[in-house]
Amino acid sequence: KAGSILGGLWRRIKNDPKPFLDGRTMEEEGVDAAARDFIAGMTDRYAVELYQRLFIPKPWVGVG
């Protein structure tokens, strides 16, 4: 599951980096480095919560 979550976040952040990444870091180091640092700094809990917020329709969260 972790690979799917991190892969999904990676693709989403790479496709639309502005809401997630620091503009200065993107300019100086590139989007890949900024995305890598952003994801690497996430706690497990934050990564799961962000994934749920971005990819799982709200009525599905908490069901089951």
Buried (B, 14 or more C-beta within 10 A) or exposed (E): EEEEBBEBBBEBBBEEBEEBBBEEBBEEEEBEEBBBEBBEEBEEEEBBEBBBEBEEEEEEEEEE
